[in-house]
């Protein structure tokens, strides 16, 4: 029910239409209508520009002019109230043109009924009221955020016309004319991975399933970087609940997203450090206990063997103390190496290397250390002195391969991989050396206990050890050091393993480190 009479102005050259409209509206149960009438195009243009009525009705035939022309002229001259276009016969093309021009409704006079006419007037007034409030809100919003990273858009769903504020385009460093006010130009800037989510959120809101459209997505900046935006909007709906217009805002949230990513990384890093500390304490308490027990028990027995003159036993216990001390020293060096790498203090010092000779010496050193000895000679065929089979494909090349790498780090990489292979396998270990595409490839393959798929994901992390290693001693630092050394060389490391079948580690290192000045001495 209207609280006060609704003022209606009819612009129609036929007085009978005025009588018809007045009679139809007088039957309304929703309120009182005051209908006024002018019969010419000129009078209609003058009255509509005064905005003294709640709604205007224009006949499509006004002498040698049309109601559609008057509609466009009235809007150009500042008419802010709703305009309904009347026609004697239905014309789909005129209907579309009228709606595109800004008409609130399009009615056929021969089909007019009191309820239909009253409802059309009522919804035209209500729609215009909402649109005015929305426009005022947008103007205030735009004024409030004029210098900020916020822009507005307005979409006429019936005509599919889209308005994008110049401020919103400027947020992407585009001039107003560089991006058209259409969906094709606007949607091209949405990240391919986000477009489906954006459209789904929009469709869900238009279907009336959610009260507000809201989505975060990325849009392409003019400098070819991706900027994050928060898009919010609300659709206006007619009496049947169908959306006819939608407006909203876009807020640049790139800095917020970057901060969130930084915080996530910081939290992940903090969690990782906490886990590292926990694993470090576990490793120290476990791995130091055995050598310390060896040292303490040997120290007690050494006094006894000195007094008894059993120098053979004394020598054995001195050797055990030395080995335990060396083991603990190596553990501390590994911990320090990891610490230096984490702090970015582990520096690459490349020199020219003869890789074939270098790898051969690594194998010989392991031979002399006793790690490479065979426990069951009957299990092996061929050379029974050691378990490592070095296959050097570089020796087969006619051209000598020059490699520039950090000798100390490379030795750590190969020693750790080969020592692990020997430790976790009682059979032969294959060590292959090759080169392809300016990358040296070191492949270590064993036929030991293997690594579980779950452990393969974390096996290169500090202090992580496989669940199936049981009582085999180890710190969980060796492969972490390998990974750090490989990364510093700009290389790659891969692991392929199957439980009970063995493990293959492949390390690929570039032959050259172009940012370094090299020492030409071959190590």
Rosetta blueprint (number, residue, H / E / L):
1 X L
2 X L
3 X L
4 X L
5 X L
6 X E
7 X E
8 X E
9 X E
10 X E
11 X E
12 X L
13 X L
14 X L
15 X H
16 X H
17 X H
18 X H
19 X H
20 X H
21 X H
22 X H
23 X H
24 X H
25 X H
26 X H
27 X L
28 X L
29 X L
30 X L
31 X L
32 X L
33 X E
34 X E
35 X E
36 X E
37 X E
38 X E
39 X L
40 X L
41 X H
42 X H
43 X H
44 X H
45 X H
46 X H
47 X H
48 X H
49 X H
50 X H
51 X L
52 X L
53 X L
54 X L
55 X E
56 X E
57 X E
58 X E
59 X E
60 X L
61 X E
62 X E
63 X L
64 X L
65 X E
66 X E
67 X H
68 X H
69 X H
70 X H
71 X H
72 X H
73 X H
74 X H
75 X H
76 X H
77 X L
78 X L
79 X L
80 X L
81 X L
82 X E
83 X E
84 X E
85 X E
86 X E
87 X E
88 X L
89 X L
90 X L
91 X L
92 X H
93 X H
94 X H
95 X H
96 X H
97 X H
98 X H
99 X H
100 X H
101 X H
102 X L
103 X L
104 X L
105 X E
106 X E
107 X E
108 X E
109 X H
110 X H
111 X H
112 X L
113 X L
114 X H
115 X H
116 X H
117 X H
118 X H
119 X H
120 X H
121 X H
122 X H
123 X H
124 X H
125 X H
126 X H
127 X H
128 X H
129 X H
130 X H
131 X H
132 X H
133 X H
134 X H
135 X H
136 X H
137 X H
138 X H
139 X H
140 X H
141 X H
142 X H
143 X H
144 X H
145 X L
146 X L
147 X L
148 X L
149 X L
150 X E
151 X E
152 X E
153 X E
154 X E
155 X E
156 X E
157 X L
158 X L
159 X L
160 X L
161 X E
162 X E
163 X E
164 X E
165 X L
166 X H
167 X H
168 X H
169 X H
170 X H
171 X L
172 X L
173 X L
174 X L
175 X L
176 X H
177 X H
178 X H
179 X L
180 X L
181 X L
182 X L
183 X H
184 X H
185 X H
186 X H
187 X H
188 X L
189 X L
190 X E
191 X L
192 X L
193 X L
194 X L
195 X H
196 X H
197 X H
198 X H
199 X H
200 X H
201 X H
202 X H
203 X H
204 X H
205 X H
206 X H
207 X L
208 X L
209 X L
210 X L
211 X L
212 X L
213 X E
214 X E
215 X E
216 X E
217 X E
218 X E
219 X E
220 X E
221 X L
222 X L
223 X L
224 X L
225 X L
226 X E
227 X E
228 X E
229 X E
230 X E
231 X E
232 X E
233 X E
234 X E
235 X E
236 X E
237 X E
238 X L
239 X L
240 X L
241 X L
242 X L
243 X E
244 X E
245 X E
246 X E
247 X E
248 X E
249 X E
250 X E
251 X E
252 X E
253 X L
254 X H
255 X H
256 X H
257 X H
258 X H
259 X H
260 X H
261 X H
262 X H
263 X H
264 X H
265 X H
266 X H
267 X H
268 X H
269 X H
270 X H
271 X H
272 X H
273 X H
274 X H
275 X H
276 X H
277 X H
278 X H
279 X H
280 X H
281 X H
282 X H
283 X H
284 X H
285 X H
286 X H
287 X H
288 X H
289 X H
290 X H
291 X H
292 X H
293 X H
294 X H
295 X H
296 X H
297 X H
298 X H
299 X H
300 X H
301 X H
302 X H
303 X H
304 X H
305 X H
306 X H
307 X H
308 X H
309 X L
310 X L
311 X H
312 X H
313 X H
314 X H
315 X H
316 X H
317 X H
318 X H
319 X H
320 X H
321 X H
322 X H
323 X H
324 X H
325 X H
326 X H
327 X H
328 X H
329 X H
330 X H
331 X H
332 X H
333 X H
334 X H
335 X H
336 X H
337 X H
338 X H
339 X H
340 X H
341 X H
342 X H
343 X L
344 X L
345 X L
346 X L
347 X L
348 X L
349 X L
350 X L
351 X E
352 X E
353 X E
354 X L
355 X H
356 X H
357 X H
358 X H
359 X H
360 X H
361 X H
362 X H
363 X H
364 X H
365 X H
366 X H
367 X H
368 X H
369 X H
370 X L
371 X L
372 X L
373 X L
374 X L
375 X L
376 X L
377 X H
378 X H
379 X H
380 X L
381 X L
382 X L
383 X L
384 X L
385 X L
386 X L
387 X L
388 X E
389 X E
390 X E
391 X E
392 X E
393 X L
394 X H
395 X H
396 X H
397 X L
398 X L
399 X L
400 X L
401 X L
402 X L
403 X E
404 X E
405 X E
406 X L
407 X H
408 X H
409 X H
410 X H
411 X H
412 X H
413 X H
414 X H
415 X H
416 X H
417 X H
418 X H
419 X H
420 X H
421 X H
422 X H
423 X H
424 X L
425 X L
426 X L
427 X L
428 X L
429 X E
430 X E
431 X E
432 X E
433 X E
434 X E
435 X E
436 X E
437 X L
438 X L
439 X E
440 X E
441 X E
442 X E
443 X E
444 X E
445 X E
446 X E
447 X L
448 X L
449 X L
450 X L
451 X L
452 X L
453 X H
454 X H
455 X H
456 X H
457 X H
458 X H
459 X L
460 X L
461 X L
462 X L
463 X L
464 X L
465 X L
466 X L
467 X H
468 X H
469 X H
470 X L
471 X L
472 X L
473 X L
474 X L
475 X L
476 X L
477 X L
478 X H
479 X H
480 X H
481 X H
482 X H
483 X H
484 X H
485 X H
486 X H
487 X H
488 X H
489 X L
490 X L
491 X L
492 X E
493 X E
494 X E
495 X E
496 X E
497 X E
498 X E
499 X L
500 X L
501 X L
502 X E
503 X E
504 X E
505 X E
506 X E
507 X E
508 X E
509 X E
510 X E
511 X L
512 X L
513 X L
514 X L
515 X L
516 X L
517 X L
518 X L
519 X E
520 X E
521 X E
522 X E
523 X L
